[in-house]
């Protein structure tokens, strides 16, 4: 359970996230375990929420190839459809079930956000890619963060402060979000 937000303003783009992980109903102290939910992939930032195993899978998949181009929606869609194929070919424990009965599409079991100089892109569990011009948030605290982003976007100029405040809001109101706040800026 997590929160990841991306904000772009005044030619700056920042992604911020909480660092808490949960193990069932357990949450460990930050000095014993913290996780990063944001990584650099080429000239982009990739944030993830959902199953923690994605950290291991992305480490392995990205280490075995040159950084993929994630510059626009078609490239991002291509990367995630390729990842879907790798998940099913290489990892026998992947479940093919759709989250919603009657859906013709599989479910990644997680959501992703990609941020770069071209924008902010949300990758839905069904692999759909949507572009946002100002901000977006994913994770269990997303509703709270989106409310904060909506209020703060026109009131503050510092994009990192906006992103961090949105994560702080999710941490304040959602028990599944917590820990330190990490933030990275798109180069």
Beta strands, then each sheet from edge to edge (+ up, - down):
strand 1: 3-9
strand 2: 12-18
strand 3: 22-23
strand 4: 26-27
strand 5: 38-41
strand 6: 44-50
strand 7: 110-116
strand 8: 119-123
strand 9: 129-132
strand 10: 135-139
strand 11: 181-185
sheet 1: 10+ 1- 2+ 11-
sheet 2: 3+ 4-
sheet 3: 5+ 6- 7+ 8- 9+
end
